[in-house]
């Protein structure tokens, strides 16, 4: 999947990237399932900061047998959200696709129960020729009522 560099609005560009997964019936991988069926874009900006915010409901397929969101599932969500957040900085000859994660660090403060609605906020701190630094935070959505 490549970023839609012809789309100028940052939110529309990020949404176009999400839609590229939805419009590709050939791709049936676990990351594609997340992008197609679970992540919803709330906002995206390009200036003064490159950011994107997503929402999803934690369903059974993202949980451990204890009914909490699995740490690996959280890492997947953060990986895909931070990749997608790079869309607004791309040009035809610069960061045309999200790339490959080289380092992904996560810190868990508490368990996320099945059925909880979460939001993921991402911000691009730096973009170089080969590496980018993106930070993200995952928290219970204000609409969840918890």
Secondary structure, 3 states (H helix, E strand, C coil): CCCCCCCCCHHHHHHHHHHHHHCCCCCCCHHHHHHHHCCEEEEEECCCCEEEEEEEECCHHHECCCCEECHHHHHHHHHHHHHHHHHHHCECCECCCCCCCCCCCCCCCCCCECCCEEEEEEEEEEECCCCEEEEEEEEECHHHCC
